[in-house]
Amino acid sequence: MRPHLALDSETLAANARRWAHHSRVPVRAVVKCDGYGWGYRPLVAALDDVVAGYCVADADELRSVRRYTSHPVVVLGGVAPDRLAEVLEAGGLPTVANALELEIAMRWARSRGRPLRLRVGLLPAAGWTGSTIAAVAEFAPALAASGAEVELWTHVTDAASAAELFGLFAEAERLLRGSGVRVVGTDLASTYPAAASGSGGGQNVRIGVGLFGAGSDRVAGLACALRVVAPVVRIERLAAGTRLGYGEATLSDDEEVVAARCGYGDGLPQAVAGADDILSVGMQYLTARAARCDKNRTQVVVLDGKSKLDAFAARAGRLTHEIVTAFGNAARANNVTTEG
């Protein structure tokens, strides 16, 4: 017996359409970390007719995703110089930050007789790919001379400083255009910034966890794409004072309690205990009030299309990304795929 972990492909596609309608620009689906743990192939199969492209973390992820789609694929992380040609050959859009990387890219384009399209990133915080505004200014003349088509991008890492970052972004765009760089695209917003203010003036949005239903408090029509259902093992009436799982928590009253097969070994956060009538969470089993069962009293629905994914994550004290990835990794380990 195992919990039922699944991802609804129709909900994924519908959510992508909702994001495009909300932001009024095309969506690039972020499928890094093996599709948030759910697998590249099922996510691309669900999204390929809906999105304009994909975003991945590195060259290895690009190689994996390219097997399933011909759409453009943005590489968000830095690409080592010795792999730049490989990324370009695979139709990837890498970020370049200096003359050496630009020269490698130009050699590749000349050898293939192809136009060159690259990304330049404005660095928002440590750990991200990109350049400072001063480095962008220094790099701009070489970019202009190359004739490359350039997408300028950044990532909002702190909502409180978003306005400052957008101001720097506008300055970087003016600087590049003023230097003669062919700026053909701008890219500012990922899931939560896009939920708050649309594209932010960018020409596309990068949506990752939002495809699974995050952001539904701001974006009309989004639904949770995760399906997490725990089969019931037993239902019994227990006395007040009965201990619940590990620790000191006890029942406050006599009541019916259900034991069901889903725990933190399956991606369910232990910290969700105490919320949603879930009383305790162990490695493989949860206990809950019997009222938490479905009408047939055969299962406990942890997440489905009626759930609010961000609210569930908040009750667990986790990032929504962690919830999606934890269940995805558990599903993938057990060969679960998407369902219609």
C-alpha positions in Angstrom: 0.0 0.0 0.0 1.3 3.4 -0.9 -0.3 6.9 -1.2 -1.5 8.0 -4.6 0.8 10.8 -5.9 0.0 12.3 -9.2 0.1 15.5 -11.3 -2.8 16.5 -13.5 -1.6 17.4 -16.9 -4.8 19.2 -17.9 -4.5 21.4 -14.9 -0.9 22.2 -15.7 -1.8 23.3 -19.2 -4.8 25.3 -18.0 -2.6 27.0 -15.4 -0.1 28.0 -18.1 -2.9 29.6 -20.1 -4.1 31.5 -17.0 -0.6 32.9 -16.5 -0.4 34.0 -20.1 -3.8 35.7 -19.8 -2.9 37.3 -16.5 0.5 38.7 -17.6 -0.5 39.3 -21.3 2.8 38.0 -22.6 4.0 34.5 -23.5 5.0 32.0 -20.8 8.3 30.3 -20.5 7.9 27.2 -18.3 10.6 26.7 -15.7 11.2 23.0 -15.5 14.5 23.0 -13.7 15.4 20.3 -11.1 13.9 17.6 -13.3 10.6 19.4 -13.6 10.4 20.1 -9.8 11.0 16.4 -9.3 8.1 15.3 -11.5 10.2 14.6 -14.6 10.9 16.6 -17.8 9.0 14.4 -20.1 5.6 14.6 -18.5 5.8 18.3 -17.9 6.9 19.0 -21.5 4.1 16.7 -22.8 1.6 18.7 -20.9 2.9 22.1 -21.7 4.5 22.0 -25.2 1.3 23.2 -27.0 0.8 26.0 -24.5 4.1 27.7 -23.7 6.6 29.6 -25.8 9.7 28.0 -24.3 11.3 26.6 -21.3 13.9 27.5 -18.6 16.4 25.2 -17.1 19.3 25.5 -14.6 22.3 24.4 -16.6 23.7 22.7 -19.7 23.0 19.2 -18.4 19.3 20.0 -17.9 19.2 21.6 -21.4 20.4 18.3 -22.9 17.7 16.4 -21.0 14.8 18.7 -21.9 15.9 19.0 -25.6 14.9 15.3 -26.1 11.3 16.3 -25.7 10.8 19.7 -27.3 12.0 21.9 -30.1 11.0 25.1 -28.3 13.7 27.6 -27.2 15.3 26.8 -23.9 16.8 29.4 -21.6 19.7 28.3 -19.4 19.3 30.4 -16.2 22.6 29.4 -14.6 26.1 30.2 -15.8 27.5 28.2 -18.6 31.2 27.3 -18.5 33.1 28.6 -21.6 33.9 25.0 -22.7 30.2 24.2 -22.9 28.9 27.4 -24.5 29.1 26.0 -28.1 27.3 22.8 -26.9 24.5 25.0 -25.4 24.2 27.1 -28.6 24.2 24.0 -30.8 21.3 22.6 -28.8 19.2 25.7 -29.3 19.9 27.0 -25.8 19.9 30.7 -24.8 22.8 31.2 -22.4 23.8 34.3 -20.4 27.2 35.8 -21.3 29.0 38.2 -19.1 32.4 39.0 -20.7 34.4 39.2 -23.9 35.8 35.7 -23.7 32.3 34.1 -23.5 31.1 36.5 -26.3 34.0 35.5 -28.6 33.3 31.8 -28.1 29.7 32.4 -29.0 30.6 34.4 -32.0 33.0 31.7 -33.3 30.2 29.2 -33.0 27.8 31.5 -34.9 30.3 32.2 -37.7 31.1 28.5 -38.1 27.4 27.6 -38.5 26.4 30.7 -40.5 23.7 31.4 -38.0 22.5 34.6 -36.3 23.6 34.8 -32.6 21.1 35.3 -29.8 22.3 35.6 -26.2 21.1 36.8 -22.8 22.7 39.4 -20.6 21.7 39.3 -17.0 21.5 42.1 -14.4 22.7 40.6 -11.2 20.0 40.8 -8.5 21.8 39.0 -5.6 24.7 36.7 -4.8 24.2 33.2 -6.3 22.5 34.4 -9.4 23.8 34.7 -12.9 24.4 38.1 -14.3 26.5 41.3 -14.2 26.5 44.5 -12.2 25.4 47.7 -13.9 29.0 48.7 -14.1 30.0 45.4 -15.8 27.1 45.8 -18.3 28.4 49.2 -19.2 31.9 47.9 -19.8 30.6 44.9 -21.8 28.2 46.9 -24.0 30.6 48.1 -26.7 31.7 44.5 -27.4 28.1 43.3 -27.6 27.2 46.1 -30.0 30.2 45.2 -32.2 29.2 41.5 -32.3 25.8 42.3 -33.8 24.3 39.6 -31.6 20.6 39.8 -30.6 20.4 40.2 -26.9 17.8 39.5 -24.3 18.2 41.5 -21.1 16.9 39.7 -18.0 16.9 39.7 -14.2 15.2 38.0 -11.3 13.4 39.5 -8.4 14.7 37.9 -5.2 13.2 40.3 -2.7 9.8 41.9 -3.2 10.8 44.9 -1.0 13.6 45.9 -3.3 11.8 45.1 -6.6 11.2 48.7 -7.5 14.9 49.5 -7.1 15.8 46.5 -9.2 13.4 47.5 -12.0 14.9 51.0 -12.0 18.4 49.5 -12.5 17.0 47.2 -15.2 15.6 50.2 -17.1 19.0 51.9 -16.7 20.8 48.8 -18.1 18.4 48.6 -21.0 19.0 52.3 -21.9 22.7 51.8 -21.6 22.7 48.8 -23.9 20.5 50.4 -26.5 22.5 53.6 -26.3 25.6 51.7 -27.1 24.1 50.2 -30.2 23.3 46.7 -28.8 20.4 44.9 -30.5 18.2 44.4 -27.5 15.4 42.1 -28.9 13.8 41.0 -25.6 13.4 41.7 -21.9 12.6 39.2 -19.1 12.0 40.3 -15.5 9.2 38.4 -13.9 8.9 34.9 -12.4 5.9 33.4 -10.6 5.3 35.6 -7.6 6.4 39.0 -9.1 4.2 38.1 -12.2 1.3 37.3 -9.9 1.7 40.7 -8.2 2.3 42.9 -11.3 2.2 40.9 -14.5 5.3 40.9 -16.7 6.8 44.0 -15.1 7.3 45.4 -18.6 9.1 42.3 -19.8 8.2 40.5 -23.0 7.7 37.1 -21.4 7.3 35.6 -17.9 9.1 32.7 -16.3 6.6 30.5 -14.5 7.7 27.5 -12.5 5.9 26.7 -9.3 3.0 28.8 -10.6 2.2 26.0 -13.1 1.4 23.7 -10.2 -1.1 26.3 -8.7 1.0 28.7 -6.7 -0.1 32.3 -6.9 -3.8 31.5 -7.0 -4.6 34.3 -4.6 -3.6 36.8 -7.3 -4.2 34.9 -10.6 -7.8 34.1 -11.3 -8.6 30.5 -12.3 -5.4 28.8 -11.1 -5.9 25.3 -9.6 -3.7 22.9 -7.7 -2.2 20.4 -10.1 -1.0 18.0 -7.4 -3.0 15.0 -6.4 -2.0 13.5 -3.0 -4.4 10.9 -1.6 -3.7 8.7 1.5 -5.5 5.3 1.6 -7.1 4.6 5.0 -5.6 1.9 7.1 -8.0 1.9 10.0 -10.6 4.1 11.8 -11.0 3.8 15.5 -12.5 5.8 18.4 -9.8 6.9 20.9 -10.1 8.3 24.4 -9.1 11.8 25.4 -5.4 11.9 26.3 -4.3 9.3 23.8 -0.9 10.3 22.4 -0.6 11.2 18.7 2.4 9.9 16.9 5.7 11.2 18.3 6.0 13.9 21.0 3.6 15.2 23.6 0.5 15.9 21.6 -2.6 14.2 22.8 -6.3 14.0 21.9 -8.3 16.7 23.8 -11.6 14.8 23.5 -12.9 11.3 22.8 -13.2 11.0 19.0 -12.8 8.9 15.9 -9.3 9.0 14.4 -8.1 7.7 11.1 -4.7 6.3 10.3 -3.7 6.7 6.6 -0.8 5.7 4.4 1.2 8.9 3.7 4.1 10.5 5.6 7.2 12.5 5.3 8.8 9.7 3.4 6.3 10.4 0.7 6.8 14.2 0.7 4.2 15.2 3.3 5.9 17.7 5.7 5.9 16.6 9.3 5.1 20.2 10.2 1.6 20.1 8.7 0.6 18.2 11.8 -1.9 20.3 13.7 -3.5 21.8 10.6 -6.3 20.7 8.3 -7.5 18.2 10.9 -4.2 16.3 10.4 -3.1 15.3 13.9 0.3 13.8 13.4 2.7 12.9 10.5 5.2 10.0 10.7 7.5 8.7 8.1 4.9 6.6 6.3 1.6 7.3 8.1 -0.5 10.2 9.2 -3.3 10.3 11.8 -6.3 12.7 11.3 -9.7 13.3 12.6 -12.2 10.9 10.9 -14.0 13.9 9.4 -11.0 14.4 7.2 -11.9 11.2 5.2 -13.8 11.2 2.0 -17.5 10.3 2.1 -16.7 6.6 1.7 -14.2 6.7 4.5 -11.5 5.0 2.4 -9.0 7.8 1.8 -7.8 11.1 3.1 -7.3 13.7 0.3 -4.3 15.7 1.2 -4.1 17.8 -2.0 -6.4 18.0 -5.1 -7.8 20.5 -7.5 -9.8 22.2 -4.8 -6.7 22.8 -2.6 -4.9 26.1 -2.2 -1.3 25.2 -2.7 0.3 28.3 -1.2 -2.0 28.1 1.9 -1.1 24.4 2.4 2.6 25.3 2.2 2.1 28.2 4.7 0.4 25.9 7.2 3.4 23.5 6.9 5.9 26.3 7.3 7.5 25.5 3.9 8.1 27.2 0.6 5.5 26.1 -2.0 8.5 25.1 -4.1 9.5 22.6 -1.4 6.1 21.1 -1.2 5.9 20.6 -5.0 9.5 19.2 -5.2 9.2 16.9 -2.2 6.0 15.2 -3.6 7.6 15.2 -7.1 10.7 13.4 -5.9 8.7 10.9 -4.1 6.4 10.3 -7.1 9.4 10.0 -9.5 11.1 7.5 -7.1 7.9 5.3 -7.5 7.5 5.8 -11.3 4.5 8.0 -11.0 3.6 10.0 -14.1 1.1 12.7 -15.0 -2.5 11.9 -15.5 -5.2 13.6 -17.5 
